[in-house]
Every structure is written in structure tokens, then in C-alpha cells.
Amino acid sequence: MSKKHKKTNAMRLLDQAKIPYEEAIIPYRDGSFQPQAGKSSYKTLVARSHDHEIVVFVIPLDQELDLKQCARVINSKRVELVHVKELLGLTGYVRGGCSPLGMKKKYRTWYNDSCLDEDKIYVSAGERGKQIGLDPKALIEVTQGKVDHLIR
């Protein structure tokens, strides 16, 4: 039998909500991930609006966030990503291990519309190199997220 891995807060939250997920270990080298072929990996980005509201965006790993579009989506003058030094204090997560689930506070969360084309997407489980794969509709529901086009 395989060695059992420690559950993260994100996993515990999914367990409590009775949402099935798959745990995946992703190699993390030189400050970046080596995504596995054939898996729809998404990254979680934390941003701040012009009025200092913290917002969360979940987009495909290989795509870039369109900050102007995100500002329109949240009805803000502008949006900028938070500095990596602020991430732990705001979310409880470090760079490379930020999950849309189980943050310190409940922030408004948006998912790129491409996630609805997938049966399963992979997001960080709350630790570097550990991901969870689940139905995107279930993820959106449990985080009370919204869907829009967020990438360039």
C-alpha cells in the first residue's frame, strides 16, 4: 500500500462538504511546477482592488491574468496582484501552495470560464507540490465562486 499523506485544510474542508477529490503530487523545482501532461492544472492568484478589497482568481496554470478584465469583472477601477510577502499573512498560504479553499478569511473568488469545459481540474491543496483534482462545479459551489473570462 502507498504511504498516506497528511491532509491539508483544503482537503479537510472538502471532506466536511462530502466532495470527492483526488490527491496528486506535483514536482516543484527551482520555484516552479512541472505540470503533469494531460492534467488541467489551475493556479490561484490573490489580488487587491483599488479600494483595497482582497479578491481571488483561479486560472489555468499556463495562462496570464488579464488585470483590466478582472477589474471590470469585480466593478473596480483597477486590480493588482498582492506582493508575495503579503500572501502568507492574507491567506495562510505561501507562494506555490495557495489554494482557493481554506484561506484565513473568505474572499470573493472568480474562476476562469475555461474550467467549466473540464470534468476535473487540479488546484493547489494548500502545500507546495500537492494538488487536489475535483469537479470544477463542486469547487465553485464550495467556495461560493463566480465564473468569468479572466485571461488574456
Backbone as CSV, one residue per row, in Angstrom:
resi,resn,N_x,N_y,N_z,CA_x,CA_y,CA_z,C_x,C_y,C_z
1,MET,0.833,-1.191,0.000,0.000,0.000,0.000,0.871,1.245,0.000
2,SER,0.319,2.301,-0.562,1.088,3.533,-0.634,1.056,4.265,0.709
3,LYS,2.076,5.087,0.878,2.182,5.872,2.102,1.079,6.935,2.119
4,LYS,0.401,7.068,3.235,-0.689,8.034,3.360,-0.097,9.423,3.630
5,HIS,-0.587,10.422,2.899,-0.105,11.789,3.050,-0.975,12.558,4.040
6,LYS,-0.358,13.535,4.701,-1.063,14.376,5.652,-2.092,15.240,4.916
7,LYS,-3.284,15.340,5.484,-4.346,16.145,4.874,-4.107,17.625,5.164
8,THR,-4.438,18.441,4.181,-4.334,19.888,4.333,-5.707,20.443,4.723
9,ASN,-5.742,21.727,5.089,-7.023,22.363,5.420,-7.990,22.300,4.243
10,ALA,-7.474,22.464,3.031,-8.328,22.399,1.843,-8.967,21.016,1.719
11,MET,-8.191,19.976,1.975,-8.716,18.607,1.900,-9.756,18.357,2.986
12,ARG,-9.477,18.846,4.184,-10.433,18.669,5.280,-11.756,19.384,4.980
13,LEU,-11.665,20.562,4.373,-12.866,21.307,4.010,-13.695,20.525,2.989
14,LEU,-13.029,19.907,2.016,-13.740,19.086,1.023,-14.340,17.845,1.671
15,ASP,-13.609,17.246,2.614,-14.134,16.082,3.334,-15.405,16.448,4.099
16,GLN,-15.382,17.601,4.777,-16.552,18.054,5.540,-17.755,18.284,4.636
17,ALA,-17.495,18.799,3.427,-18.571,19.071,2.473,-18.953,17.823,1.674
18,LYS,-18.260,16.707,1.948,-18.503,15.429,1.259,-18.334,15.555,-0.257
19,ILE,-17.293,16.293,-0.655,-16.969,16.469,-2.073,-15.789,15.563,-2.407
20,PRO,-15.961,14.648,-3.359,-14.861,13.749,-3.713,-13.738,14.497,-4.440
21,TYR,-12.504,14.088,-4.167,-11.339,14.691,-4.817,-10.241,13.650,-4.932
22,GLU,-9.288,13.956,-5.771,-8.123,13.099,-5.971,-6.884,13.895,-5.574
23,GLU,-6.031,13.303,-4.782,-4.787,13.963,-4.387,-3.708,13.648,-5.414
24,ALA,-2.936,14.672,-5.786,-1.846,14.487,-6.744,-0.610,15.211,-6.236
25,ILE,0.534,14.574,-6.387,1.807,15.185,-6.013,2.461,15.695,-7.295
26,ILE,2.812,16.975,-7.320,3.391,17.619,-8.491,4.818,18.038,-8.158
27,PRO,5.799,17.674,-8.997,7.179,18.091,-8.735,7.304,19.617,-8.705
28,TYR,7.966,20.134,-7.681,8.186,21.574,-7.519,9.689,21.780,-7.464
29,ARG,10.242,22.338,-8.550,11.690,22.535,-8.620,12.014,23.955,-9.062
30,ASP,13.046,24.505,-8.489,13.534,25.825,-8.882,12.438,26.888,-8.862
31,GLY,11.536,26.798,-7.906,10.496,27.804,-7.749,9.349,27.710,-8.729
32,SER,9.246,26.592,-9.464,8.119,26.443,-10.386,7.667,24.992,-10.441
33,PHE,6.456,24.796,-10.926,5.888,23.456,-11.020,6.191,22.839,-12.364
34,GLN,6.285,21.534,-12.374,6.413,20.760,-13.604,5.062,20.075,-13.804
35,PRO,4.107,20.739,-14.470,2.765,20.162,-14.582,2.775,18.814,-15.290
36,GLN,1.887,17.948,-14.862,1.788,16.623,-15.454,0.971,16.698,-16.735
37,ALA,1.441,16.011,-17.768,0.758,16.016,-19.062,-0.658,15.475,-18.918
38,GLY,-1.574,16.108,-19.615,-2.950,15.631,-19.625,-3.788,16.053,-18.437
39,LYS,-3.223,16.823,-17.524,-3.989,17.274,-16.355,-4.261,18.771,-16.473
40,SER,-5.453,19.174,-16.147,-5.858,20.574,-16.217,-5.529,21.253,-14.898
41,SER,-4.304,21.774,-14.799,-3.857,22.425,-13.572,-4.201,23.908,-13.601
42,TYR,-4.686,24.390,-12.477,-5.058,25.791,-12.327,-4.268,26.400,-11.178
43,LYS,-3.971,27.705,-11.301,-3.258,28.409,-10.235,-4.196,29.407,-9.575
44,THR,-3.912,29.674,-8.314,-4.709,30.599,-7.519,-3.911,31.878,-7.330
45,LEU,-4.462,32.993,-7.774,-3.796,34.289,-7.670,-4.607,35.194,-6.753
46,VAL,-3.911,35.926,-5.916,-4.571,36.816,-4.956,-4.269,38.251,-5.367
47,ALA,-5.315,39.059,-5.436,-5.175,40.435,-5.909,-5.879,41.399,-4.959
48,ARG,-5.613,42.688,-5.211,-6.224,43.752,-4.406,-6.865,44.759,-5.359
49,SER,-8.087,45.162,-5.045,-8.786,46.156,-5.864,-8.343,47.563,-5.465
50,HIS,-8.806,48.562,-6.222,-8.431,49.951,-5.928,-8.905,50.391,-4.549
51,ASP,-9.973,49.772,-4.041,-10.462,50.127,-2.706,-9.977,49.144,-1.636
52,HIS,-8.895,48.425,-1.950,-8.166,47.547,-1.023,-8.886,46.246,-0.670
53,GLU,-9.894,45.867,-1.446,-10.550,44.577,-1.224,-9.650,43.469,-1.779
54,ILE,-9.482,42.409,-1.014,-8.713,41.249,-1.469,-9.657,40.336,-2.243
55,VAL,-9.225,39.936,-3.438,-10.017,39.052,-4.293,-9.126,37.919,-4.794
56,VAL,-9.739,36.795,-5.137,-9.004,35.603,-5.563,-9.437,35.235,-6.979
57,PHE,-8.445,34.903,-7.819,-8.710,34.482,-9.189,-8.046,33.137,-9.427
58,VAL,-8.768,32.220,-10.057,-8.253,30.881,-10.351,-8.261,30.718,-11.868
59,ILE,-7.049,30.553,-12.439,-6.903,30.486,-13.897,-6.004,29.312,-14.278
60,PRO,-6.034,28.900,-15.563,-5.148,27.812,-15.990,-3.682,28.146,-15.704
61,LEU,-2.922,27.130,-15.324,-1.527,27.294,-14.922,-0.678,27.964,-15.991
62,ASP,-0.957,27.682,-17.254,-0.122,28.201,-18.340,-0.644,29.512,-18.927
63,GLN,-1.587,30.158,-18.265,-2.171,31.399,-18.777,-1.807,32.586,-17.889
64,GLU,-2.084,33.788,-18.413,-1.783,35.019,-17.694,-3.078,35.761,-17.384
65,LEU,-3.175,36.270,-16.178,-4.350,37.013,-15.732,-4.437,38.345,-16.472
66,ASP,-5.620,38.704,-16.946,-5.865,39.999,-17.572,-6.402,40.923,-16.479
67,LEU,-5.524,41.758,-15.932,-5.892,42.596,-14.788,-6.997,43.598,-15.123
68,LYS,-6.987,44.135,-16.347,-8.046,45.075,-16.734,-9.398,44.371,-16.793
69,GLN,-9.416,43.171,-17.344,-10.658,42.400,-17.397,-11.132,42.057,-15.981
70,CYS,-10.200,41.684,-15.119,-10.561,41.357,-13.730,-11.161,42.562,-13.019
71,ALA,-10.605,43.753,-13.276,-11.154,44.971,-12.678,-12.600,45.176,-13.132
72,ARG,-12.857,44.947,-14.424,-14.233,45.083,-14.927,-15.157,44.063,-14.258
73,VAL,-14.669,42.837,-14.128,-15.477,41.754,-13.557,-15.907,42.069,-12.125
74,ILE,-15.012,42.666,-11.341,-15.345,42.945,-9.935,-15.832,44.380,-9.718
75,ASN,-16.052,45.115,-10.819,-16.512,46.508,-10.753,-15.557,47.391,-9.962
76,SER,-14.297,47.347,-10.352,-13.263,48.128,-9.688,-12.524,48.969,-10.730
77,LYS,-11.895,50.051,-10.286,-11.107,50.875,-11.204,-9.863,50.133,-11.671
78,ARG,-9.261,49.386,-10.757,-8.057,48.624,-11.117,-7.873,47.469,-10.139
79,VAL,-7.064,46.515,-10.569,-6.726,45.348,-9.759,-5.239,45.104,-9.923
80,GLU,-4.566,44.800,-8.828,-3.151,44.431,-8.912,-2.902,43.239,-8.002
81,LEU,-1.966,42.393,-8.416,-1.636,41.221,-7.609,-0.980,41.661,-6.311
82,VAL,-1.261,40.964,-5.233,-0.613,41.288,-3.961,0.842,40.836,-4.025
83,HIS,1.676,41.489,-3.274,3.090,41.123,-3.223,3.227,39.778,-2.522
84,VAL,4.170,38.988,-2.986,4.366,37.638,-2.440,4.599,37.664,-0.924
85,LYS,5.193,38.743,-0.405,5.444,38.852,1.037,4.146,38.969,1.836
86,GLU,3.081,39.441,1.196,1.788,39.603,1.868,0.955,38.330,1.865
87,LEU,1.290,37.399,0.990,0.453,36.229,0.742,0.181,35.398,1.993
88,LEU,1.206,35.077,2.751,1.040,34.249,3.944,0.122,34.925,4.963
89,GLY,0.325,36.199,5.199,-0.499,36.922,6.167,-1.957,37.030,5.757
90,LEU,-2.202,37.176,4.467,-3.576,37.329,3.976,-4.319,36.002,3.860
91,THR,-3.605,34.964,3.403,-4.285,33.710,3.065,-3.940,32.536,3.973
92,GLY,-2.769,32.596,4.597,-2.289,31.441,5.355,-1.486,30.492,4.483
93,TYR,-1.305,30.857,3.217,-0.573,30.022,2.265,0.660,30.746,1.743
94,VAL,1.654,29.955,1.288,2.866,30.514,0.693,2.757,30.444,-0.827
95,ARG,3.625,31.188,-1.511,3.658,31.143,-2.977,3.914,29.710,-3.432
96,GLY,3.138,29.275,-4.397,3.280,27.909,-4.895,2.424,26.912,-4.142
97,GLY,1.762,27.362,-3.091,0.912,26.470,-2.308,-0.403,27.118,-1.932
98,CYS,-0.822,28.105,-2.716,-2.043,28.858,-2.412,-3.254,28.157,-3.019
99,SER,-4.197,27.789,-2.180,-5.411,27.096,-2.607,-6.607,28.041,-2.508
100,PRO,-7.594,27.892,-3.402,-8.807,28.701,-3.253,-9.665,28.243,-2.075
101,LEU,-9.307,27.124,-1.477,-10.035,26.554,-0.335,-9.264,26.788,0.960
102,GLY,-9.956,27.095,2.031,-9.347,27.130,3.356,-8.453,28.310,3.652
103,MET,-8.689,29.442,3.005,-7.895,30.634,3.316,-8.281,31.160,4.693
104,LYS,-7.420,32.020,5.253,-7.674,32.591,6.579,-9.033,33.282,6.653
105,LYS,-9.380,34.006,5.586,-10.662,34.703,5.504,-11.361,34.255,4.230
106,LYS,-12.647,34.502,4.164,-13.407,34.153,2.964,-13.374,35.350,2.017
107,TYR,-12.646,35.198,0.926,-12.538,36.253,-0.077,-13.417,35.913,-1.274
108,ARG,-13.880,36.959,-1.965,-14.625,36.719,-3.203,-13.681,36.028,-4.183
109,THR,-14.196,35.000,-4.863,-13.363,34.174,-5.733,-13.999,34.040,-7.106
110,TRP,-13.169,34.202,-8.149,-13.601,34.035,-9.530,-12.765,32.954,-10.189
111,TYR,-13.414,32.197,-11.053,-12.767,31.127,-11.817,-12.845,31.470,-13.297
112,ASN,-11.769,31.186,-14.017,-11.813,31.413,-15.457,-12.841,30.469,-16.077
113,ASP,-13.574,30.977,-17.059,-14.660,30.203,-17.664,-14.213,28.893,-18.313
114,SER,-12.940,28.757,-18.635,-12.441,27.520,-19.251,-12.571,26.317,-18.320
115,CYS,-12.662,26.554,-17.021,-12.755,25.430,-16.077,-14.039,24.631,-16.277
116,LEU,-15.077,25.269,-16.791,-16.351,24.574,-16.986,-16.311,23.585,-18.151
117,ASP,-15.266,23.684,-18.980,-15.091,22.741,-20.091,-14.426,21.447,-19.634
118,GLU,-13.984,21.393,-18.392,-13.239,20.244,-17.864,-14.123,19.406,-16.938
119,ASP,-13.881,18.093,-16.939,-14.556,17.203,-15.990,-13.923,17.317,-14.612
120,LYS,-12.598,17.576,-14.611,-11.846,17.662,-13.361,-10.730,18.683,-13.553
121,ILE,-10.554,19.551,-12.558,-9.414,20.460,-12.578,-8.583,20.222,-11.325
122,TYR,-7.311,20.589,-11.410,-6.386,20.426,-10.299,-5.983,21.798,-9.791
123,VAL,-6.165,22.014,-8.494,-5.747,23.247,-7.832,-4.854,22.863,-6.662
124,SER,-4.135,23.830,-6.143,-3.265,23.551,-5.002,-4.085,23.048,-3.819
125,ALA,-3.506,22.107,-3.107,-4.151,21.573,-1.905,-3.752,22.370,-0.671
126,GLY,-2.929,23.401,-0.857,-2.511,24.223,0.271,-1.075,23.996,0.689
127,GLU,-0.351,23.184,-0.066,1.078,22.938,0.159,1.761,22.903,-1.191
128,ARG,2.997,23.381,-1.235,3.756,23.288,-2.479,3.882,21.832,-2.907
129,GLY,3.576,21.604,-4.170,3.735,20.269,-4.724,2.576,19.323,-4.487
130,LYS,1.563,19.762,-3.793,0.402,18.901,-3.528,-0.835,19.549,-4.147
131,GLN,-1.519,18.791,-4.996,-2.721,19.299,-5.642,-3.904,18.387,-5.376
132,ILE,-5.095,18.954,-5.584,-6.321,18.167,-5.500,-7.068,18.330,-6.817
133,GLY,-7.559,17.208,-7.320,-8.345,17.218,-8.540,-9.798,16.975,-8.204
134,LEU,-10.672,17.825,-8.722,-12.092,17.688,-8.421,-12.943,18.331,-9.506
135,ASP,-14.221,18.078,-9.437,-15.190,18.654,-10.365,-15.185,20.175,-10.175
136,PRO,-14.959,20.945,-11.253,-14.905,22.401,-11.090,-16.210,23.001,-10.565
137,LYS,-17.338,22.409,-10.921,-18.618,22.942,-10.430,-18.728,22.789,-8.916
138,ALA,-18.217,21.683,-8.390,-18.230,21.470,-6.937,-17.300,22.462,-6.249
139,LEU,-16.141,22.720,-6.856,-15.187,23.686,-6.294,-15.797,25.085,-6.272
140,ILE,-16.421,25.463,-7.364,-17.059,26.783,-7.442,-18.148,26.907,-6.378
141,GLU,-18.918,25.858,-6.215,-20.004,25.883,-5.231,-19.474,25.982,-3.800
142,VAL,-18.479,25.177,-3.456,-17.982,25.166,-2.077,-17.284,26.482,-1.708
143,THR,-16.704,27.170,-2.693,-16.052,28.456,-2.418,-16.988,29.635,-2.683
144,GLN,-18.217,29.338,-3.083,-19.190,30.369,-3.453,-18.594,31.305,-4.503
145,GLY,-17.885,30.688,-5.459,-17.204,31.441,-6.503,-18.106,31.825,-7.655
146,LYS,-17.538,32.639,-8.535,-18.219,33.073,-9.748,-17.309,32.755,-10.930
147,VAL,-17.892,32.699,-12.109,-17.147,32.342,-13.315,-17.206,33.488,-14.314
148,ASP,-16.058,33.791,-14.922,-15.988,34.810,-15.967,-14.706,34.583,-16.755
149,HIS,-14.547,35.320,-17.841,-13.314,35.225,-18.624,-12.276,36.135,-17.967
150,LEU,-11.156,35.574,-17.526,-10.174,36.314,-16.730,-8.785,36.382,-17.352
151,ILE,-8.557,35.675,-18.458,-7.203,35.579,-19.018,-7.077,36.373,-20.315
152,ARG,-5.813,36.614,-20.695,-5.535,37.328,-21.954,-5.734,36.427,-23.129
